[in-house]
Amino acid sequence: MGKLYLIPTPVGNMEDITLRALRLLKEVDLVLAEDTRTSAKLLKHYEITTPLLSHHKFNEHQQVDRIAERLERGENIALISDAGTPGISDPGFLLTRTCVERGIATECLPGATAFVPALVNSGFPCDRFCFEGFLPQKKGRQKKLSALAEENRTMIFYESPFRLVKALEQMAEVFGPTRHACVAREISKMFEEFKRGTLEELAGWYKQNGVKGEIVLIVAGKDYNLAEEEGLHIEIEEEE
């Protein structure tokens, strides 16, 4: 019986990968990759020649049993996503669950994921938080936000740059315009950026200035009021 390894990959800086992850990527029989073109660059950078097989949300249901059979025959297989930890807003859950159900060993390595540095560096409480991933694009979006209106924990969202302004405006309507938030952009990359302010301020700033790159949106819980607790008002930082 083989083992499935869930291996985090860098979310930005190529150096954000562990020595253990590199060793296992060299030792396994096969690497399942969300996008083989993206993952091939990482493997080439570290001179890893393990075969790659595409495994993404459009084919995982068709592949999962065949992969499980290969594991049962004794192959060791690694699953990676384009960036971050498999299963966190990326493929991984279905294969992991299948392995657990069939008694196949699984092991998830610690490593890169975008929301942790975004949360810790946001300045909001990180002792209790809820990770919501991507909001529904259309159906159920308003219902989801309404359900979170009374949430007291710090909330974490992933958002497309094309929908960020809309998300901020909708949250301002549901949570209130003065709710504090932080937009973390391009985590661990050359142009990493954190902008903090109220939902209304952030929506206005990005509506005027635009936004590119990968986004993590951190929103304060209902009872958190940074201005009262710290005695200051957070302004949107100007570009240098």
N, C-alpha and C positions, 0 to 999 in steps of 0.2 A: 504494500500500500504506500502510495506517495503522499506528498503534503502540498497543500496550497498555501503560498506565501503572498500576503497582501502587503505590497511595498510602496510606501510614499515616495514621490518624486518631487524635485524642486518646484516651487510655485513661481520662482523668478530667477534668483541667482543659482547658477549651475552648481555652486559649491555647497548648496543646502541639501546634501544627501549624506547619509551615514556610511561609514566604512563597512558595516554589516550589510547594508542594502546592496552596495557594490559587489561584495563577495557573493551574496546569494544570487544576484542577477547573472553572475558568471557561472555559478554552479548548477542552477536549475536546468531542466531539459527544454523548457519552453517559457517564453514571456508573452503573456496576453496583454495587448496594448490597446487603449481606446482609439488612438490614431497612430498607426505604425510609422507614418512619416515624421510625426513629432517625436515619438519615442526613439526612432532610429538615430536622431541627432544626439540624444542623451547617451545612448549606448556607444555610438561612434566616438563621442568625446572621451569616454572612459575605456575605450578599446575593448568593448564587450561584444562578443560575436554570437551570443545565444540567439537561436531562431525566434522571430517575432510572428505572432498571429493576431489579427485584428479581432477585438472583442469590445463591442460598444452596445449602446441601448437599442440599436436597430436589429442586432443579430444575436444578442445574448440568450434570448428564449430558445432559439434554434440550436445554439451551441452547448448549452449548459450540460445536457446529458452526455454528449460526446466527450466533453472535457472531464466530467466526473469519471467516465469510464477509463480515460487515460490515467487519471490519478489512481484509480483502483488497480490498474495494471502495474503501478509502481513508479510512474513518472512524477517528478517534482516540478511544479508549475508556479510561476510568479504572475501575479496580476498587478498591473500598474495603470494609472490614468494619465492623461496629458499633463496634469500638475496636481500635486497634493495627495491626499490619502484616498485610495479606492473606497467607494461606498458613501463618501461625503459629497452629495450632489453629483456623483459620478457612478458608473456601473461598478458593481461589486457585491451588493446585497444578495442578489438572486443566486449567484454562484456560491457565495459563502453559506447561505441557507441550505442549498442543495447538498453541499459537502457535509454540513452538520447533520442533516437528515440521513445521509448515507454512511455516516460514521467515518468520514474522511478527515484526517487531521488538517486543521487550519492554523495559521499563525500570522498575526498582524504586527508589523514592525512599527515602532514609534517614529515619527518624523514630520515632515512639513505638511501643514494645512493652513490655508489663508486666514481663516477666521480667528485663530488663536492670537497671532501677533496683532491683528486688527483690534481685537477686544482689549488685550492687555495695554496697548498703546493709546487707546481711545480716551482714557481718563475716567471712564465710567466703571461702576462696581463690577468686578468679575468673579466675586465669590459665588454669586447665583446668576445664571443667565439661561436663556433659551435660544437654541439655534433653529431658525425657521427656513433656512435655505432660500430657494427662489420662490417668490410669490406666484400664484397662478397668473398666467398672462392675461386671461380674459375671464372666463366663467369661474366664479368663486373667489375672485380677488377681493372684492368689497366685503364679502362675508368673512374672509380670513382676517382682514384688518379689524373688522368690528369685534371679532372674537378676541383680539389681542389688545383691545382698548383699555382693559382693566389689568393688564399684565404688569406686575411690579418688578419683575426681573429685567435686567438688561436684555434687549432683543438683538439678534444678529440675523442679517439677511444677505444673500447674494443677489446682485442686480446687474442687469445689462446696462451699459452706458447709454443705450438708446431708450431705455425706460426709466432711467434714474430720476429725471425731473418729474415725470408722471408719478412715480412712487413717492417722492418727497411731497408733492402737492396733495396726493391722496392721503398720506399719513398725516399731513397738517390738518386736513379736514376731519379725520377720524380721531387722532390723538390730541389735536389742538396745535395751533401754530407756534406756541412757545415751547413745545417739547424739545429737549435738547437731543442732538444727534451728532454723529461723526461719520464722514465719508472717507474710507480708506481706499486709496487707489494704487494699483500696481505694486502690491506688497512684495518686498524683497527684490524689486527691479530697480533699474537705474533712476527712474523718475517716480519713485515711491512718494506718496503725498497723503497727508492727513488734513482734512478741513473740518472744523468744529463750529457749531452754532445751533440755532433753533432750526426746526424743520422749514419754517417760512424763509429764514435767511438763506439756508442752503439751497432751497428750491430756486430762489431768486438769483443766487450767484451762478448756479450751473445753467439756468435758463439763459443768462446773459453771456456766459463765458464758454459754455459747451463742456463736454467731458469725453475722454477716451480711456480705454484700458479696462482692466478687470476691477470690479467694484465689490467692496464689502461695506455694508451699511450697518452701523451700530446705532441703536435707538435706546434712549434712557427709558427705564420703567416708569410707570404712572406716578409714583410718589417721589421720584428723584427730582430735585430742583438744585442744579449746580449753582445757580446765582445766589440762592439763599444760604447754601451750605458753605460756599467758599467766599461769599461776599464780593463776587465779581461778575461782570457780563462778558461773555465770550463773543468776540468779534470774528468775522470771517477774515482769515489771513490774506493779505494781498500778495500777488505774485511778485517774486523778486526779479 
